[in-house]
Amino acid sequence: MTDKWKLLFSSRKFWATVVGLVFLIVKTWAPDFPLDADQIAGILAILVSYILGTALEDGLRGLK
């Protein structure tokens, strides 16, 4: 079981997801957060692109 946790915490996709969730939670709980909704949407779009790119890279690595 510890190997699964080690893999999870070393995953780039996991940490990108955590960063996105932190932005959403902070904006929800603190509406006066200095970033507006469009800026947060842009950050989340970049994170989603990063997660998908990393998943594609991992998937293509398995084909070799």
Contacts in CASP RR format, 6 or more apart in sequence:
PFRMAT RR
TARGET T0000
AUTHOR 0000-0000-0000
METHOD contacts of the structure
MODEL  1
MTDKWKLLFSSRKFWATVVGLVFLIVKTWAPDFPLDADQIAGILAILVSY
ILGTALEDGLRGLK
8 14 0 8 1.000
12 50 0 8 1.000
12 54 0 8 1.000
13 51 0 8 1.000
13 54 0 8 1.000
13 55 0 8 1.000
16 47 0 8 1.000
16 50 0 8 1.000
16 51 0 8 1.000
16 54 0 8 1.000
17 47 0 8 1.000
17 51 0 8 1.000
19 47 0 8 1.000
20 43 0 8 1.000
20 44 0 8 1.000
20 47 0 8 1.000
23 35 0 8 1.000
23 40 0 8 1.000
23 43 0 8 1.000
23 44 0 8 1.000
24 40 0 8 1.000
24 44 0 8 1.000
26 33 0 8 1.000
27 33 0 8 1.000
27 35 0 8 1.000
27 37 0 8 1.000
27 40 0 8 1.000
35 43 0 8 1.000
END
